[in-house]
Amino acid sequence: MIVTVEENGATGAGHAPGFLPAYLRTARITDGAIHLTDAPDVYDEHDVPRLIHALTEHDRRVPLVVVAHDPQDPQAAMARAGRLAAVTAGAAVVVRFADLRAQNGFNHAVGPDLEVFGGGIRTYVAPFDPKTERYPYRHRPMGGGMLRSQGDQALELAAGGIIGETARRTLPEVIQRSYRMVSRILAGKAEPGDIREVLTSRSAAVNPEKEELRRKMMALTVRPAPPAGARSADTPDSVDAPVTADSSVVPEKVERPDRLVVERSVVLEGGPAPDVAAFAQAVAGVVVDALRGELEATLELAAKDGSDGSQSGHLLRQMRTLGAHVDGLREVVLEQQRRDELGAQAAGEALLAEAEGESDRLAAEIDRLRTEHYILQDEYAEAMANARKLQKRVRWLEARLAASAQPAYGLAAAETEFEPTSLMDALNRARETLCHVAVGDTDMAAAKLDLAYPTLTPVWAAKAWDALRALDAFAKARSSGEFAGGFLQWCTSTADVTIPAGMVAMSESRTVNTNGRYSTSRVFGVPQEVHPSGRVFMEAHIKLRKGGVPAPRVHFHDDSGGATGKVWVGYVGDHLPNTQTN
């Protein structure tokens, strides 16, 4: 689809039409390589590799705008990204960092000449490869100081450059042909069916000069020798082939007119280096097995027919001596070959013994590290439990201060003292007490983690319980009209019951969304009033653990603004399949 924006007035930057953001939300619209969105994407430190992959995508056409974290005003980066995404929808992709760790990880990946920082923005045009980039300022930066001092005026300037970068790009050939054909159809100069011709890919024309060169090179190729008895009349008695440093020698049998069978060396350009020992053995074999008998027979005839018998006998003895020397040379070659084989075998046995010793050492090291890992797990679980007890103590003290008319900071409503001991404990409690969260059939996945990791599962269960309570509070506020944003915005607000925004991901990667095997594993059951098919793709998820193995996740679908007014939790368990888990 081509959208042409006509500017009304002599100055000002063209903005995306009002219908375009809504259109981008209807389906997964791409520029041929990356997903075009109507809102900025938020990347945390674990999403940096996915961002680098999108930047270096070979077929990317639109600019990718990165908004840096602003240490002076963290909310400013969110506002700038939202503004740029709205006015450049369809012409660019806008992303921002969730925190400073994500920004530092990105800057480390692209290098000092291509980094973005200090609340600024940077427009990365295509093509982009941080390893080979020779002109870093082709990817235009705008500093945080300019954005803070000039505000919307600076953003308008940046948006104009971003849209201009996309508008200047030449359309793909198939789009240009289709565009011209549509114009002809609208003018009545072509039939609607003619559009199929321009959409058919055209095969590349054959270059006559390259084709002639190919035929000449094929004519120079050495043909295989004909079978015995089938030699043609034009076959030469001998063939001389040049040998280059990059050539490999392959013996080939050739029938000579005098019935002497020799081996001709056929040169294959670009092949592996010849085996010197095998080549020497082949030469010695030819001399001893083939030439020696012929030479002796010829010399014996010469000795019988010659006038000087003593001279012929002397020559014959010399040739027989030479033959013996050739036999000795062949034996020396064979013995050296046997020694090399024995040496290689001994070296292999030594390496094997060394590898076995190294394997034993590594096994002992693995056992030691495994023991330390178990100890650290216990210490981590104990530390998390103590932290939660201290949080409860702080809330109790705040309540006591409030009751005694003393100032209290961040006083929240009274909370239940429930502390889950496992993921199943948290899920059962949610089913009993949370009215705006519905937990689906995920008991098996949660129970597997409870049984496999009894030390860590109380920590994950506590985080899962906090997440379920935050989802319940969000759904209650949104269904009643008190809150109009999404769950990620809820977690960045000043609401009482929230979780850290870094735990929330509202979408999956492009690989997961486009791979049927990965996306199907994220489809879970819902009532028909939520979706007529009774199943929806739940890409929004909460990370109970940032990384590592296992990495528990909570997948959910937000219908708080829909017919049910609830959040539907489809899965609580280990990380679902993707390119890294497989």
VOKOL-116462 format. One line per 8 residues: number of its first residue (from 1); for each residue x, y, z of C-alpha. Coordinates in Angstrom, 2 decimals, m for minus. Layout:
N
NUM = X,Y,Z; ...
***
This chain:
582
1 = 0.00,0.00,0.00; 1.27,3.52,m0.89; 0.06,6.47,1.21; 0.73,9.93,m0.28; 0.47,12.89,2.14; m0.14,16.27,0.52; 0.97,19.18,2.73; m1.46,22.09,3.20
9 = 0.74,25.15,3.39; 4.25,26.22,2.50; 6.00,25.08,5.68; 5.77,22.30,8.22; 6.46,18.58,8.25; 3.99,16.07,6.88; 2.50,13.76,9.50; 0.97,10.32,9.26
17 = m2.77,10.49,8.36; m5.19,9.83,11.20; m6.38,6.52,9.79; m2.87,5.03,9.50; m2.26,4.10,13.19; m5.63,2.33,13.29; m4.75,0.51,10.06; m1.42,m0.66,11.49
25 = m3.31,m2.19,14.42; m5.53,m4.32,12.16; m2.84,m6.85,11.21; 0.91,m7.45,11.22; 1.97,m4.82,8.66; 5.64,m4.87,7.61; 7.95,m2.99,5.28; 8.99,m6.36,3.88
33 = 11.30,m7.13,6.81; 10.27,m5.63,10.15; 6.94,m5.04,11.90; 5.47,m1.52,11.54; 3.66,m0.47,14.71; 1.47,2.48,15.69; 3.13,2.88,19.10; 6.72,2.77,20.36
41 = 8.18,m0.61,21.32; 9.81,m0.88,24.76; 13.02,m2.95,24.98; 14.68,m4.17,28.16; 18.21,m5.54,28.48; 17.14,m9.02,27.38; 15.52,m7.64,24.19; 18.70,m5.89,22.95
49 = 19.72,m8.81,20.64; 16.26,m8.65,19.04; 16.70,m4.89,18.48; 20.13,m5.41,16.88; 18.61,m8.10,14.63; 15.90,m5.66,13.48; 18.49,m2.93,12.80; 20.70,m5.20,10.71
57 = 17.81,m6.84,8.83; 18.96,m6.94,5.19; 15.55,m6.08,3.69; 14.67,m3.27,6.12; 13.62,m0.08,4.32; 12.23,2.31,6.93; 14.35,4.15,9.53; 14.46,2.77,13.06
65 = 14.38,5.54,15.68; 15.85,4.77,19.11; 14.86,7.04,22.04; 17.41,7.02,24.88; 16.65,6.89,28.58; 16.55,10.43,30.07; 18.15,10.40,33.55; 16.81,13.92,34.30
73 = 13.19,13.06,33.45; 12.42,9.35,32.93; 8.87,10.14,31.77; 10.16,12.45,29.02; 11.55,9.56,26.96; 8.14,7.88,27.02; 6.44,11.09,25.80; 9.01,11.69,23.04
81 = 8.74,8.13,21.78; 4.94,8.30,21.74; 4.96,11.61,19.86; 7.42,10.38,17.21; 5.58,7.07,16.76; 2.28,8.89,16.18; 3.54,11.36,13.53; 5.80,8.85,11.69
89 = 3.45,5.84,11.78; 4.03,3.66,8.74; 7.20,5.55,7.76; 9.43,4.46,10.65; 9.69,2.22,13.71; 10.20,3.95,17.08; 11.61,2.14,20.11; 12.70,3.25,23.58
97 = 14.66,1.63,26.38; 12.91,0.41,29.51; 15.86,1.39,31.70; 19.52,2.39,31.71; 20.72,m1.25,31.66; 19.03,m1.82,28.31; 20.58,1.38,26.91; 24.07,0.41,28.10
105 = 23.71,m3.06,26.58; 22.67,m1.56,23.24; 25.54,0.96,23.20; 28.03,m1.80,23.97; 26.68,m3.81,21.03; 26.82,m1.01,18.41; 30.05,0.66,19.57; 30.97,4.21,20.69
113 = 30.42,5.87,17.28; 26.83,4.67,16.95; 25.55,4.91,20.54; 22.61,6.98,21.84; 22.45,8.41,25.38; 21.45,11.29,27.67; 17.79,11.42,26.69; 18.59,11.94,23.00
121 = 17.26,10.16,19.93; 19.04,8.61,16.95; 17.67,7.64,13.54; 19.28,4.48,12.15; 18.75,4.33,8.40; 19.08,1.24,6.23; 21.32,m0.55,5.52; 23.00,m0.83,8.92
129 = 25.90,m2.98,10.13; 27.83,m1.74,13.18; 30.85,m3.88,12.23; 31.37,m2.30,8.79; 29.82,1.18,9.19; 32.23,3.80,7.81; 30.02,6.91,8.16; 28.42,6.83,11.65
137 = 26.76,10.23,11.31; 24.72,8.93,8.41; 22.54,7.74,11.30; 21.52,11.20,12.57; 21.61,11.83,16.37; 19.74,14.57,18.26; 21.00,15.37,21.75; 18.92,15.37,24.90
145 = 19.81,19.02,25.60; 18.24,20.17,22.32; 15.12,18.09,22.98; 14.73,19.53,26.49; 15.27,23.13,25.42; 13.25,23.17,22.17; 10.62,20.52,23.02; 8.03,19.90,20.27
153 = 9.94,22.04,17.78; 12.92,19.65,17.97; 10.61,16.64,17.66; 8.97,18.18,14.56; 12.42,18.66,13.02; 13.36,15.05,13.76; 10.01,13.75,12.41; 10.48,15.69,9.16
161 = 13.89,14.11,8.61; 12.57,10.63,9.44; 9.63,10.86,7.03; 11.85,12.43,4.38; 14.29,9.51,4.64; 11.49,7.06,3.86; 9.92,9.25,1.13; 13.24,9.53,m0.74
169 = 13.66,5.77,m1.00; 13.00,4.19,m4.37; 10.04,1.83,m4.32; 10.70,m1.86,m5.09; 10.52,m2.71,m8.77; 7.38,m4.80,m8.43; 5.61,m1.90,m6.63; 6.66,0.54,m9.37
177 = 5.35,m1.75,m12.09; 2.10,m2.29,m10.19; 1.73,1.46,m9.58; 2.08,2.23,m13.29; m0.34,m0.55,m14.23; m2.96,0.68,m11.73; m2.73,4.15,m13.29; m3.30,2.63,m16.74
185 = m6.27,0.60,m15.46; m7.85,3.69,m13.88; m7.34,5.60,m17.14; m9.07,2.83,m19.11; m5.91,1.90,m21.05; m5.58,m1.60,m19.55; m7.78,m4.35,m18.18; m7.86,m5.27,m14.45
193 = m6.54,m8.73,m15.28; m3.33,m7.20,m16.66; m2.12,m6.58,m13.11; m1.14,m10.26,m12.88; 1.55,m9.81,m15.53; 3.44,m7.13,m13.61; 3.22,m9.10,m10.37; 4.97,m12.11,m11.98
201 = 8.71,m12.04,m11.25; 10.89,m11.54,m14.30; 13.80,m13.86,m14.87; 17.14,m12.17,m15.30; 18.29,m11.74,m18.92; 21.27,m13.83,m20.01; 24.43,m11.83,m20.68; 25.77,m12.97,m24.12
209 = 29.39,m12.18,m23.19; 29.21,m14.20,m19.95; 27.54,m17.09,m21.77; 30.29,m17.13,m24.44; 32.95,m17.09,m21.69; 31.21,m20.01,m19.96; 31.25,m22.08,m23.19; 34.95,m21.40,m23.71
217 = 35.79,m22.44,m20.16; 33.76,m25.61,m20.52; 35.68,m26.42,m23.70; 38.92,m26.28,m21.70; 37.68,m28.76,m19.14; 39.59,m32.11,m19.17; 37.28,m34.89,m20.30; 37.34,m38.29,m18.58
225 = 39.31,m41.03,m20.33; 37.30,m43.51,m22.44; 37.05,m47.12,m21.21; 39.62,m49.72,m22.31; 39.23,m50.67,m25.97; 37.10,m47.65,m26.80; 39.88,m45.17,m27.56; 39.03,m42.82,m30.43
233 = 41.36,m42.15,m33.30; 41.93,m38.52,m32.33; 43.08,m39.28,m28.77; 46.69,m38.07,m28.34; 49.40,m40.44,m27.13; 50.25,m38.18,m24.21; 48.73,m35.23,m22.45; 50.71,m32.47,m20.74
241 = 48.70,m30.60,m18.13; 50.03,m27.59,m16.21; 50.20,m27.90,m12.46; 49.59,m24.87,m10.27; 50.08,m24.27,m6.56; 46.33,m24.66,m5.95; 45.93,m27.79,m8.02; 45.19,m31.32,m6.85
249 = 46.38,m34.40,m8.71; 44.01,m37.27,m9.46; 45.43,m40.38,m11.16; 43.55,m41.44,m14.29; 44.21,m44.58,m16.37; 45.03,m43.97,m20.07; 45.51,m46.65,m22.70; 48.73,m46.09,m24.68
257 = 49.16,m47.39,m28.27; 51.92,m49.80,m27.20; 49.57,m51.34,m24.57; 51.64,m49.88,m21.73; 49.27,m48.65,m19.02; 50.51,m45.49,m17.28; 48.82,m43.03,m15.02; 48.09,m39.53,m16.25
265 = 47.72,m36.70,m13.74; 44.53,m34.70,m14.26; 44.72,m31.25,m12.69; 41.66,m30.00,m10.83; 41.94,m26.28,m10.14; 41.03,m25.15,m6.62; 41.20,m28.68,m5.15; 43.00,m29.75,m1.98
273 = 46.82,m29.91,m1.85; 48.25,m33.24,m3.12; 49.38,m35.91,m0.67; 53.17,m35.99,m1.22; 53.64,m39.48,0.26; 50.87,m40.96,m1.86; 52.24,m39.20,m4.96; 55.75,m40.60,m4.37
281 = 54.35,m44.07,m3.83; 52.37,m43.82,m7.09; 55.46,m42.74,m9.05; 57.57,m45.53,m7.57; 54.84,m48.05,m8.39; 54.70,m46.94,m12.02; 58.47,m47.13,m12.42; 58.87,m50.55,m10.73
289 = 55.74,m52.29,m11.99; 55.50,m50.92,m15.53; 58.76,m49.43,m16.83; 61.22,m51.89,m15.32; 60.06,m54.92,m17.30; 59.93,m53.00,m20.56; 63.41,m51.56,m20.06; 64.94,m54.93,m19.22
297 = 63.35,m56.59,m22.27; 64.63,m53.81,m24.53; 68.14,m53.98,m23.14; 68.29,m57.76,m23.46; 67.38,m57.47,m27.16; 70.03,m54.81,m27.55; 72.60,m57.06,m25.86; 71.84,m59.94,m28.24
305 = 71.91,m57.87,m31.43; 74.69,m55.45,m30.55; 78.23,m55.77,m31.80; 79.83,m54.97,m28.45; 78.45,m57.57,m26.04; 80.49,m56.39,m23.04; 79.20,m52.84,m23.31; 75.60,m54.04,m23.66
313 = 76.01,m56.35,m20.66; 77.44,m53.51,m18.61; 74.51,m51.31,m19.52; 72.09,m54.10,m18.60; 73.76,m54.52,m15.20; 73.52,m50.79,m14.59; 69.83,m50.82,m15.39; 69.23,m53.78,m13.09
321 = 71.15,m51.95,m10.35; 68.96,m48.89,m10.98; 65.89,m51.11,m10.70; 67.08,m52.43,m7.33; 67.66,m48.86,m6.16; 64.14,m47.97,m7.24; 62.83,m50.93,m5.22; 64.79,m49.67,m2.23
329 = 63.46,m46.14,m2.73; 59.93,m47.48,m2.81; 60.52,m49.42,0.41; 61.93,m46.29,2.08; 58.83,m44.36,1.09; 56.54,m47.10,2.40; 58.46,m47.40,5.66; 58.35,m43.63,6.21
337 = 54.63,m43.77,5.58; 54.26,m46.55,8.17; 56.28,m44.51,10.68; 54.07,m41.47,10.09; 51.00,m43.60,10.68; 52.47,m45.04,13.90; 53.47,m41.55,15.05; 49.99,m40.23,14.35
345 = 48.49,m43.16,16.23; 50.78,m42.56,19.23; 49.95,m38.84,19.18; 46.26,m39.69,19.04; 46.57,m42.02,22.02; 48.43,m39.33,23.96; 45.75,m36.77,23.11; 43.06,m39.25,24.12
353 = 44.74,m39.85,27.48; 45.11,m36.11,28.00; 41.45,m35.60,27.07; 40.38,m38.27,29.55; 42.37,m36.56,32.29; 40.87,m33.21,31.33; 37.40,m34.79,31.33; 37.93,m36.08,34.88
361 = 39.09,m32.65,35.99; 36.08,m30.96,34.37; 33.72,m33.50,35.97; 35.14,m32.69,39.40; 34.81,m28.96,38.67; 31.21,m29.41,37.55; 30.39,m31.26,40.77; 31.91,m28.45,42.80
369 = 30.02,m25.76,40.89; 26.77,m27.72,41.19; 27.19,m27.86,44.96; 27.88,m24.12,45.09; 24.83,m23.51,42.87; 22.56,m25.36,45.31; 24.00,m23.37,48.21; 23.42,m20.07,46.36
377 = 19.85,m21.10,45.56; 19.15,m21.65,49.25; 20.76,m18.33,50.17; 18.82,m16.49,47.44; 15.49,m17.97,48.55; 16.25,m17.08,52.17; 17.21,m13.51,51.20; 14.01,m13.02,49.20
385 = 11.89,m14.35,52.07; 13.62,m11.96,54.50; 13.08,m9.05,52.09; 9.36,m9.74,51.89; 9.15,m10.00,55.71; 10.87,m6.62,55.99; 8.41,m5.12,53.49; 5.53,m6.42,55.63
393 = 7.18,m4.96,58.72; 7.49,m1.55,57.02; 3.81,m1.59,56.03; 2.82,m2.55,59.60; 4.90,0.31,61.01; 3.35,2.75,58.56; m0.10,1.65,59.62; 0.82,2.14,63.29
401 = 2.15,5.61,62.52; m1.03,6.50,60.68; m3.14,5.23,63.60; m1.18,7.44,66.00; m1.65,10.52,63.76; 2.04,10.53,62.78; 3.10,11.13,59.14; 3.44,7.97,57.08
409 = 5.05,7.65,53.68; 3.39,5.62,50.91; 0.67,4.22,53.16; m1.40,1.69,51.21; m4.64,m0.11,51.94; m4.51,m3.06,54.26; m3.27,m6.20,52.48; m3.71,m9.85,53.20
417 = m0.85,m11.60,54.93; m1.06,m14.58,52.54; 2.37,m15.84,51.49; 2.28,m18.64,48.85; 4.62,m21.58,49.28; 4.35,m22.79,45.66; 3.00,m21.71,42.28; m0.04,m23.97,42.72
425 = m0.68,m22.36,46.11; m0.72,m18.92,44.45; m3.01,m20.07,41.60; m5.53,m21.67,43.97; m5.57,m18.55,46.14; m6.16,m16.39,43.04; m9.10,m18.54,41.97; m10.65,m18.10,45.41
433 = m10.12,m14.38,46.07; m9.42,m12.43,42.83; m12.68,m11.43,41.12; m11.22,m9.81,37.99; m8.63,m12.48,37.14; m9.58,m15.87,35.67; m6.90,m18.60,35.77; m7.17,m21.24,33.05
441 = m6.01,m24.85,32.80; m2.32,m24.37,33.64; m1.99,m26.53,36.77; 0.24,m29.15,35.13; 2.85,m26.62,33.93; 2.94,m24.89,37.33; 3.13,m28.19,39.26; 6.12,m29.33,37.17
449 = 8.12,m26.29,38.30; 7.01,m26.81,41.92; 8.32,m30.38,41.87; 11.51,m29.73,39.87; 12.72,m26.63,41.79; 11.45,m26.83,45.39; 14.03,m24.28,46.60; 13.27,m21.55,44.06
457 = 9.53,m22.06,43.60; 8.56,m20.04,46.76; 10.35,m17.01,45.27; 8.57,m17.41,41.92; 5.25,m18.05,43.69; 5.57,m14.77,45.61; 6.24,m12.86,42.37; 3.36,m14.66,40.63
465 = 0.99,m13.75,43.49; 2.07,m10.08,43.27; 1.55,m10.16,39.49; m1.92,m11.73,39.78; m2.97,m9.14,42.36; m1.68,m6.34,40.11; m3.64,m7.78,37.15; m6.76,m7.97,39.32
473 = m6.41,m4.34,40.47; m5.78,m3.20,36.88; m8.79,m5.08,35.49; m11.02,m3.71,38.23; m9.93,m0.11,37.52; m10.21,m0.42,33.75; m13.56,m2.24,33.69; m15.02,0.48,35.92
481 = m13.65,3.30,33.77; m11.20,4.59,36.38; m8.18,3.75,34.18; m7.94,3.82,30.37; m4.45,2.52,29.57; m2.92,m0.93,29.28; m1.29,m3.08,31.93; 2.23,m1.80,31.14
489 = 1.03,1.79,31.63; m0.67,0.67,34.86; 2.67,m0.61,36.20; 4.35,2.74,35.45; 1.56,4.72,37.12; 1.16,5.65,40.78; m1.40,2.92,41.45; m1.16,1.12,44.80
497 = m0.90,m2.46,43.53; 1.65,m2.80,40.72; 4.75,m4.75,39.74; 8.01,m3.44,38.18; 7.44,m2.51,34.53; 10.58,m4.43,33.55; 8.77,m7.68,34.35; 6.05,m6.96,31.73
505 = 6.29,m7.70,27.99; 3.17,m6.98,25.94; 4.40,m8.69,22.77; 6.62,m11.51,21.53; 9.50,m11.33,19.07; 8.95,m11.36,15.33; 10.41,m14.88,15.12; 7.85,m16.22,17.59
513 = 4.95,m14.43,15.90; 5.83,m15.67,12.41; 6.79,m19.25,13.34; 3.70,m21.44,13.53; 5.21,m23.92,15.98; 6.19,m21.18,18.44; 3.00,m19.11,18.15; 0.70,m22.16,18.44
521 = 2.19,m23.01,21.85; 0.97,m19.60,23.08; m2.69,m20.11,22.13; m4.92,m20.80,25.17; m8.58,m21.24,25.93; m11.01,m18.39,26.75; m14.83,m18.11,26.86; m16.63,m17.53,23.56
529 = m17.70,m14.05,24.66; m13.98,m13.18,24.62; m13.39,m14.83,21.21; m15.86,m16.85,19.11; m13.32,m19.65,18.56; m12.79,m20.10,22.31; m8.99,m19.66,21.93; m6.69,m16.61,21.63
537 = m3.00,m15.98,21.06; m1.59,m14.72,24.39; 1.69,m12.97,23.59; 1.54,m10.60,26.59; 3.47,m12.12,29.48; 5.09,m11.42,32.86; 8.65,m12.55,33.57; 8.94,m14.19,36.97
545 = 12.65,m14.53,36.26; 14.58,m12.32,33.83; 16.78,m15.00,32.29; 18.48,m18.32,32.85; 17.00,m21.81,32.96; 14.25,m22.18,33.94; 12.65,m18.79,33.18; 9.02,m18.97,34.42
553 = 6.40,m16.90,32.60; 2.76,m15.85,33.12; 0.88,m15.47,29.80; m2.38,m13.52,29.84; m5.05,m11.89,27.67; m6.54,m8.52,28.64; m10.34,m8.39,28.27; m10.82,m5.88,31.06
561 = m12.23,m3.41,28.56; m14.31,m6.07,26.80; m17.36,m8.21,27.47; m16.08,m10.00,30.58; m14.14,m7.17,32.24; m11.46,m9.62,33.30; m7.85,m10.60,32.61; m7.59,m14.22,31.47
569 = m4.43,m16.08,32.55; m3.76,m18.94,30.14; m0.38,m20.21,31.27; 1.90,m20.19,34.34; 5.00,m22.31,33.88; 8.45,m22.63,32.34; 9.45,m20.55,29.29; 7.49,m21.62,26.20
577 = 9.45,m22.72,23.08; 11.42,m20.18,21.06; 14.75,m20.06,19.19; 16.75,m19.96,22.45; 14.89,m22.64,24.42; 15.15,m25.02,21.43
***
